[in-house]
Amino acid sequence: MQKKIFDAAVIGAGASGLVSAILLAREGVKVALLESQKRGGKKILASGNGHCNIANEKVSAKNYYGANAGLLKAVLNNCSLEKTERFFNSLGLEFVKKSDGKIFPKSMQASSVLNLLEAEVKRLKIPLYSEVKNLKIDKNFNVCFEGGELKAKNIILATGSPAAPQLGGSFSGLEIAKSFGHNIIKPIPALVPLISSTEICKRLAGVKVKAKVRFFADGKEISSKEGDFLFTKYGVSGLSVLDLSLKASLALNSGRKCHIIVDFFYDKNKDEQLFYLKSRLNTKRNLPLSLWLGAIINSKLADYLLKELNLQNAKESDLNSKKLKALIEHFKNYKIEIEATREFKYAEIAYGGVNSKEIDLNMQSKKKKGLYFVGEITDFAGDRGGYNFYFAWASAFKLDAKRFF
Ligand SMILES: Cc1cc2nc3c(=O)[nH]c(=O)nc-3n(C[C@H](O)[C@H](O)[C@H](O)COP(=O)(O)OP(=O)(O)OC[C@H]3O[C@@H](n4cnc5c(N)ncnc54)[C@H](O)[C@@H]3O)c2cc1C
């Protein structure tokens, strides 16, 4: 039987691969989509806690890390929120903008994003090969896999990163890129919980509070975030930690000594907190401190920190100004050593990938004509907040259909 010939084979039917295939097929490019899983796009389904944070109003180059600033700029300049919204509108999806700039599908259901992308693939009659195993691509772009083969004039690698292997994350696209002579910037887990052996983490595992978290590398403050903070048996997590974890991954990977300082009283400065706590003291009522403090902050956290201050048996009347100040200092500047990040299984993305200095402004390989890269397989990594999906869509928009015939 004769091999089917396509203008382009898109490898990976996730975020960037689906959009690439749709955009090219709409321009008349004969495209095939190949996916290793039964259903691609599992990260879309799991994203944003099932809501899919699809983009961010505040997107700028500052939200990304990668080797090739020029390429990043070109990708972002070629895209806009309006263009992204128009594309998704054309599928039947509407956007809703949250006050913090995050953008979601109006349904607030990640499944509607994947379902509509897949419906468009179907409408455009793009052949979708799923559960593709042992994929091999030779230098003439003959594509072989268990039970099938095809030939493509161009290859678009959209296989994503090794993050979240349970959702399709893998190194396989990077191996293909390597076989065409590309250098890979070693992927490291990013947007990921952090590991700490500081005693408090194990002791308070499961306790979630609001806090301000400041991240330090070699004693220098690198980043700070406010929001949910979660103690776990391996270390720390919660949105505040995940939000700063990309910078933490980079610092830890370069061997820097890292710690965080957590402020459990971050809504007030020290003087305001002192004034507030003094105003709450009632020596006639004279509650045990554990009850007195447990009324305004998580009681397990209050008990643990009071014990560290040797105040576990103290009462309101025991708190003089000096002790109050020491208490505030302890609750506002709690140091937790950070030793590592958790592994890829727990990461939303990977930092690293195909060295973007080896990719031209059309997303084409500088090493092999006709080979293209979109999405997270490149070394670009974005902050949390919709920036990684935005890069997936934006890099697909950068493909120029005219080059594929
Ligand atoms: C739990 C979780 C939540 C997230 N939430 C958000 C969020 O709310 N907002 C945001 O911006 N980002 C989020 N992300 C990150 C976002 O999902 C990724 O950055 C984005 O999906 C990358 O798109 P991609 O097309 O490069 O890769 P993917 O979407 O991962 O797609 C790659 C596809 O290629 C397939 N594949 C891999 N290897 C092969 C192969 N050899 N042959 C064929 N197919 C292959 C995979 O199965 C997959 O379907 C989240 C990630 C995770 C894990």
The ligand as a MOL file (V3000), in Angstrom:
LIG
                    3D

  0  0  0     0  0            999 V3000
M  V30 BEGIN CTAB
M  V30 COUNTS 53 58 0 0 0
M  V30 BEGIN ATOM
M  V30 1 C -1.9770 19.9940 36.3100 0
M  V30 2 C -1.6280 21.0700 35.3180 0
M  V30 3 C -2.3420 22.2590 35.3330 0
M  V30 4 C -2.0080 23.2800 34.4320 0
M  V30 5 N -2.7550 24.4280 34.4270 0
M  V30 6 C -2.4480 25.4230 33.5630 0
M  V30 7 C -3.2580 26.5940 33.4790 0
M  V30 8 O -4.3160 26.7050 34.1150 0
M  V30 9 N -2.8450 27.5860 32.6350 0
M  V30 10 C -1.7130 27.4760 31.8390 0
M  V30 11 O -1.3910 28.4140 31.1030 0
M  V30 12 N -0.9780 26.3450 31.8630 0
M  V30 13 C -1.3180 25.3260 32.6760 0
M  V30 14 N -0.5700 24.1670 32.6890 0
M  V30 15 C 0.5540 24.0660 31.7270 0
M  V30 16 C 0.0010 23.7050 30.3200 0
M  V30 17 O -0.8460 22.5890 30.4350 0
M  V30 18 C 1.1390 23.3980 29.3560 0
M  V30 19 O 2.0880 24.4470 29.3550 0
M  V30 20 C 0.5870 23.2200 27.9390 0
M  V30 21 O -0.3330 22.1420 27.9030 0
M  V30 22 C 1.7210 22.9500 26.9550 0
M  V30 23 O 1.1700 22.7290 25.7050 0
M  V30 24 P 1.9270 21.7720 24.6710 0
M  V30 25 O 1.0770 21.6820 23.4740 0
M  V30 26 O 3.3070 22.2040 24.4900 0
M  V30 27 O 2.0030 20.3680 25.3940 0
M  V30 28 P 0.8220 19.4200 25.8810 0
M  V30 29 O -0.4370 20.1770 26.0610 0
M  V30 30 O 1.3770 18.6650 27.0230 0
M  V30 31 O 0.5960 18.4420 24.6450 0
M  V30 32 C 1.5670 17.5180 24.2510 0
M  V30 33 C 0.8500 16.3350 23.6280 0
M  V30 34 O 1.8120 15.5220 22.9680 0
M  V30 35 C 1.5600 14.1640 23.2730 0
M  V30 36 N 2.8490 13.4640 23.0660 0
M  V30 37 C 3.9510 13.4750 23.8330 0
M  V30 38 N 4.9230 12.7320 23.2680 0
M  V30 39 C 4.4220 12.2530 22.1070 0
M  V30 40 C 4.9380 11.4430 21.0690 0
M  V30 41 N 6.1840 10.9590 21.0990 0
M  V30 42 N 4.1320 11.1310 20.0150 0
M  V30 43 C 2.8650 11.6010 19.9390 0
M  V30 44 N 2.3190 12.3880 20.8980 0
M  V30 45 C 3.0940 12.7220 21.9620 0
M  V30 46 C 1.0660 14.2020 24.6990 0
M  V30 47 O 0.3390 13.0440 25.0240 0
M  V30 48 C 0.1930 15.4540 24.6840 0
M  V30 49 O -1.1430 15.1770 24.3080 0
M  V30 50 C -0.9110 23.1170 33.5390 0
M  V30 51 C -0.2110 21.9150 33.5280 0
M  V30 52 C -0.5680 20.8900 34.4080 0
M  V30 53 C 0.2050 19.5960 34.3690 0
M  V30 END ATOM
M  V30 BEGIN BOND
M  V30 1 1 1 2
M  V30 2 1 2 3
M  V30 3 2 2 52
M  V30 4 2 3 4
M  V30 5 1 4 5
M  V30 6 1 4 50
M  V30 7 2 5 6
M  V30 8 1 6 7
M  V30 9 1 6 13
M  V30 10 2 7 8
M  V30 11 1 7 9
M  V30 12 1 9 10
M  V30 13 2 10 11
M  V30 14 1 10 12
M  V30 15 2 12 13
M  V30 16 1 13 14
M  V30 17 1 14 15
M  V30 18 1 14 50
M  V30 19 1 15 16
M  V30 20 1 16 17
M  V30 21 1 16 18
M  V30 22 1 18 19
M  V30 23 1 18 20
M  V30 24 1 20 21
M  V30 25 1 20 22
M  V30 26 1 22 23
M  V30 27 1 23 24
M  V30 28 2 24 25
M  V30 29 1 24 26
M  V30 30 1 24 27
M  V30 31 1 27 28
M  V30 32 2 28 29
M  V30 33 1 28 30
M  V30 34 1 28 31
M  V30 35 1 31 32
M  V30 36 1 32 33
M  V30 37 1 33 34
M  V30 38 1 33 48
M  V30 39 1 34 35
M  V30 40 1 35 36
M  V30 41 1 35 46
M  V30 42 1 36 37
M  V30 43 1 36 45
M  V30 44 2 37 38
M  V30 45 1 38 39
M  V30 46 1 39 40
M  V30 47 2 39 45
M  V30 48 1 40 41
M  V30 49 2 40 42
M  V30 50 1 42 43
M  V30 51 2 43 44
M  V30 52 1 44 45
M  V30 53 1 46 47
M  V30 54 1 46 48
M  V30 55 1 48 49
M  V30 56 2 50 51
M  V30 57 1 51 52
M  V30 58 1 52 53
M  V30 END BOND
M  V30 END CTAB
M  END
